[in-house]
């Protein structure tokens, strides 16, 4: 892998184990959309634009500080995914899964946005999740060039459940408000969660009304890079039962969250019968 740049853009040339489409469209994040080969989303305070041609990934309108401080951690660029894949591929099923899904990387997203997004995801489908999040940003985010920012916990904490009616989020509205209040007043602190073990961090997130183990583990995996977290919804539980009799192979345990994505994508792409 070689990192290059010109006056406007940064590039990764010879990217291994990195599929932009699989990474951005596998259910980790809900604001990215592809148009004419370019993926774009408002992330943080800016519209980000990225594309991939073969093993070359382009980060548009990007300077060194943004590439190093945002894109490097966001796309987990420093982690050796090839080494992880070689390790777990000693299991025959995981070898097949990585052949299909080995381009997925775990995004390092904003903890508040990640938690709120996965609260919205409960008992929901992808188009509807994206719609609710779009309405959340349009109604309560900041208007910037190219779209709307994700509203802060403090902004949402100041609202009532009735204020969230335009989102059409149903029972999730009360969970969103409670999460925002606990993040805003420090009852649940991202800084504190960073210092806790994964089990302790999960318990901390589950202080929030409506947050169970699955949502907490999604927040830990996609918002805090806890790659030992293993979110389990009904589909991954079924896939685990069919493929592994419900027990993750020992070689995969240290990378459970990454492998979870391989398993889920493999089951979906191969139309595994549940």
C-alpha positions as CSV (number, residue, x, y, z in Angstrom):
1,X,0.0,0.0,0.0
2,X,1.3,3.4,-1.0
3,X,-0.2,6.7,0.1
4,X,0.2,9.6,-2.4
5,X,-1.3,13.0,-2.9
6,X,-1.5,16.0,-5.3
7,X,-2.7,19.5,-4.7
8,X,-6.4,18.4,-4.3
9,X,-6.6,14.8,-3.4
10,X,-5.1,11.9,-1.4
11,X,-4.8,8.4,-2.8
12,X,-4.1,4.9,-1.5
13,X,-2.5,2.8,-4.3
14,X,-2.3,-1.0,-3.9
15,X,-5.0,-1.1,-1.2
16,X,-5.3,-4.6,0.2
17,X,-8.4,-6.1,1.8
18,X,-10.3,-2.8,1.2
19,X,-13.6,-2.7,-0.7
20,X,-15.1,0.8,-0.4
21,X,-18.5,-0.4,-1.6
22,X,-18.7,-3.3,0.8
23,X,-17.5,-1.2,3.7
24,X,-19.9,1.6,3.2
25,X,-22.9,-0.5,2.2
26,X,-22.8,-3.3,4.7
27,X,-24.9,-1.8,7.5
28,X,-22.2,-0.1,9.6
29,X,-23.1,3.4,8.6
30,X,-26.3,4.9,7.1
31,X,-25.5,8.2,5.5
32,X,-23.2,7.2,2.7
33,X,-24.6,7.1,-0.9
34,X,-23.0,6.2,-4.2
35,X,-23.5,8.4,-7.3
36,X,-21.5,7.9,-10.6
37,X,-18.9,5.9,-8.8
38,X,-18.3,8.3,-6.0
39,X,-19.4,7.7,-2.4
40,X,-20.4,10.7,-0.4
41,X,-21.8,11.6,3.0
42,X,-21.7,14.4,5.5
43,X,-19.4,13.1,8.3
44,X,-18.6,15.5,11.1
45,X,-18.7,19.0,9.7
46,X,-17.9,18.3,6.1
47,X,-19.2,16.5,3.0
48,X,-16.7,13.7,2.3
49,X,-16.2,12.2,-1.1
50,X,-14.4,8.9,-1.9
51,X,-14.1,6.6,-4.8
52,X,-12.3,3.4,-5.8
53,X,-10.9,2.2,-9.1
54,X,-9.4,-1.3,-8.7
55,X,-6.9,-1.1,-5.9
56,X,-6.7,2.7,-5.9
57,X,-8.9,4.7,-3.5
58,X,-9.2,8.5,-4.0
59,X,-10.1,10.9,-1.2
60,X,-11.4,14.0,-2.9
61,X,-10.6,17.6,-1.8
62,X,-8.5,16.3,1.0
63,X,-5.4,17.8,2.7
64,X,-2.8,16.0,4.8
65,X,-4.4,16.9,8.2
66,X,-7.8,15.6,7.1
67,X,-6.3,12.4,5.7
68,X,-4.3,11.6,8.7
69,X,-6.7,12.8,11.4
70,X,-10.0,11.7,9.8
71,X,-9.7,9.2,7.0
72,X,-6.9,7.1,8.5
73,X,-8.8,6.2,11.7
74,X,-12.3,6.3,10.0
75,X,-11.3,3.5,7.5
76,X,-9.0,1.7,10.0
77,X,-6.2,2.1,7.5
78,X,-3.4,1.2,9.9
79,X,-4.8,-2.2,10.9
80,X,-3.4,-5.2,9.1
81,X,-6.5,-6.8,7.7
82,X,-4.4,-9.2,5.5
83,X,-2.9,-10.7,8.7
84,X,-6.3,-11.1,10.3
85,X,-7.7,-12.8,7.2
86,X,-4.7,-15.1,7.0
87,X,-5.3,-16.0,10.7
88,X,-9.0,-16.7,10.5
89,X,-8.8,-18.5,7.1
90,X,-7.4,-21.5,8.9
91,X,-11.1,-22.3,9.4
92,X,-12.6,-23.6,6.2
93,X,-15.9,-21.7,6.5
94,X,-14.2,-18.4,7.4
95,X,-11.8,-18.9,4.5
96,X,-14.8,-19.0,2.2
97,X,-16.3,-16.0,4.0
98,X,-13.2,-13.9,3.7
99,X,-13.0,-14.7,0.0
100,X,-16.4,-13.1,-0.4
101,X,-16.3,-10.4,2.2
102,X,-12.7,-9.7,2.9
103,X,-12.8,-6.2,1.7
104,X,-14.9,-5.0,4.6
105,X,-13.2,-2.7,7.1
106,X,-14.6,-1.6,10.4
107,X,-15.4,2.1,10.4
108,X,-14.4,4.3,13.4
109,X,-17.4,6.6,13.6
110,X,-18.5,9.2,16.0
111,X,-19.7,7.4,19.2
112,X,-22.9,9.5,19.6
113,X,-23.9,9.3,16.0
114,X,-23.2,5.5,16.0
115,X,-25.3,4.9,19.1
116,X,-28.2,7.0,17.9
117,X,-28.2,5.4,14.5
118,X,-28.3,1.9,15.9
119,X,-31.1,2.9,18.4
120,X,-33.0,3.9,15.2
121,X,-32.1,0.6,13.5
122,X,-34.0,-1.5,16.1
123,X,-36.7,-3.6,14.4
124,X,-36.2,-1.6,11.2
125,X,-35.0,-2.0,7.6
126,X,-32.2,-0.2,5.9
127,X,-34.3,2.2,3.7
128,X,-36.4,3.2,6.7
129,X,-33.3,3.7,9.0
130,X,-31.8,6.0,6.4
131,X,-35.0,7.9,6.0
132,X,-35.3,8.5,9.8
133,X,-31.6,9.6,10.0
134,X,-32.0,11.9,7.1
135,X,-35.0,13.6,8.7
136,X,-33.2,13.8,12.0
137,X,-30.3,15.7,10.3
138,X,-32.5,17.9,8.2
139,X,-34.6,18.9,11.1
140,X,-32.0,19.3,13.9
141,X,-28.6,19.3,12.2
142,X,-26.6,22.2,10.9
143,X,-27.0,23.1,7.2
144,X,-23.6,23.0,5.5
145,X,-22.5,22.9,1.9
146,X,-23.6,19.5,0.6
147,X,-26.1,18.6,3.3
148,X,-26.7,18.6,7.0
149,X,-24.6,17.6,10.0
150,X,-25.6,14.9,12.5
151,X,-27.2,16.8,15.4
152,X,-25.2,16.7,18.7
153,X,-26.5,15.0,21.8
154,X,-26.9,18.4,23.4
155,X,-29.2,19.5,20.6
156,X,-31.4,16.5,20.9
157,X,-31.4,16.5,24.7
158,X,-33.1,19.8,24.6
159,X,-36.0,18.4,22.7
160,X,-39.2,16.5,23.7
161,X,-40.6,13.3,22.2
162,X,-43.2,15.4,20.5
163,X,-40.4,17.5,18.8
164,X,-39.2,14.3,17.2
165,X,-42.6,13.6,15.5
166,X,-41.4,14.6,12.1
167,X,-38.8,11.8,12.1
168,X,-41.6,9.2,12.2
169,X,-39.4,7.0,14.4
170,X,-42.2,5.5,16.5
171,X,-41.2,3.9,19.8
172,X,-37.6,4.8,19.2
173,X,-38.1,8.5,19.9
174,X,-38.1,8.0,23.7
175,X,-34.9,6.0,23.4
176,X,-33.2,8.7,21.3
177,X,-34.1,11.4,23.9
178,X,-32.9,9.3,26.8
179,X,-29.6,8.5,25.0
180,X,-29.1,12.2,24.2
181,X,-29.7,13.3,27.7
182,X,-27.4,10.7,29.2
183,X,-24.6,11.6,26.7
184,X,-25.2,15.4,27.2
185,X,-25.1,15.3,31.0
186,X,-22.2,12.9,31.3
187,X,-24.2,10.0,32.8
188,X,-22.8,8.0,29.9
189,X,-19.5,9.4,28.8
190,X,-17.5,8.4,25.7
191,X,-14.3,9.3,27.4
192,X,-15.1,7.0,30.3
193,X,-16.2,4.2,28.0
194,X,-12.7,4.4,26.3
195,X,-11.1,3.5,29.6
196,X,-13.4,0.6,30.4
197,X,-13.1,-3.1,29.4
198,X,-15.6,-4.1,26.7
199,X,-17.9,-5.8,29.2
200,X,-17.9,-2.8,31.4
201,X,-18.4,-0.5,28.4
202,X,-21.4,-2.6,27.3
203,X,-22.9,-2.3,30.7
204,X,-22.3,1.5,30.7
205,X,-24.2,1.9,27.4
206,X,-27.0,-0.3,28.6
207,X,-27.8,2.3,31.2
208,X,-29.7,4.0,28.4
209,X,-33.4,3.3,28.1
210,X,-34.0,0.9,25.2
211,X,-30.3,-0.1,24.6
212,X,-29.8,-3.8,24.8
213,X,-26.7,-5.9,24.2
214,X,-27.0,-5.8,20.4
215,X,-27.2,-2.0,20.1
216,X,-24.5,-1.6,22.7
217,X,-22.2,-3.9,20.8
218,X,-22.8,-2.1,17.5
219,X,-21.9,1.2,19.2
220,X,-18.8,-0.4,20.7
221,X,-17.7,-2.0,17.4
222,X,-18.5,0.8,15.0
223,X,-18.1,3.8,17.3
224,X,-15.2,2.8,19.6
225,X,-13.3,0.2,17.5
226,X,-13.8,-2.6,20.0
227,X,-13.2,-5.4,17.6
228,X,-13.9,-8.0,20.2
229,X,-17.5,-6.8,20.4
230,X,-19.8,-9.2,18.5
231,X,-23.3,-7.7,17.7
232,X,-25.9,-10.5,17.5
233,X,-29.2,-9.9,15.7
234,X,-31.6,-12.6,14.6
235,X,-29.8,-13.1,11.3
236,X,-26.3,-13.4,12.7
237,X,-27.5,-15.8,15.3
238,X,-29.0,-18.0,12.6
239,X,-25.9,-17.8,10.5
240,X,-23.8,-18.7,13.5
241,X,-26.0,-21.7,14.2
242,X,-25.9,-23.0,10.6
243,X,-22.2,-22.4,10.0
244,X,-20.6,-23.0,13.4
245,X,-23.2,-24.7,15.6
246,X,-23.4,-21.3,17.5
247,X,-19.7,-21.2,18.6
248,X,-17.2,-18.8,17.0
249,X,-14.0,-20.6,16.0
250,X,-11.2,-19.9,18.5
251,X,-9.0,-18.4,15.8
252,X,-11.6,-15.7,15.3
253,X,-12.3,-14.7,18.9
254,X,-9.7,-11.8,19.1
255,X,-11.2,-10.3,15.9
256,X,-14.8,-11.2,16.6
257,X,-16.4,-7.9,15.4
258,X,-14.5,-8.0,12.1
259,X,-15.4,-11.6,11.6
260,X,-19.0,-10.9,12.4
261,X,-19.1,-8.6,9.3
262,X,-17.5,-11.3,7.2
263,X,-20.1,-13.9,8.3
264,X,-23.0,-11.6,7.9
265,X,-22.0,-10.5,4.4
266,X,-21.1,-14.0,3.4
267,X,-24.5,-15.3,4.5
268,X,-26.2,-12.5,2.6
269,X,-24.2,-12.8,-0.6
270,X,-24.4,-16.6,-0.8
271,X,-28.1,-16.6,0.2
272,X,-27.4,-19.0,3.0
273,X,-30.5,-20.9,3.9
274,X,-31.6,-20.3,7.5
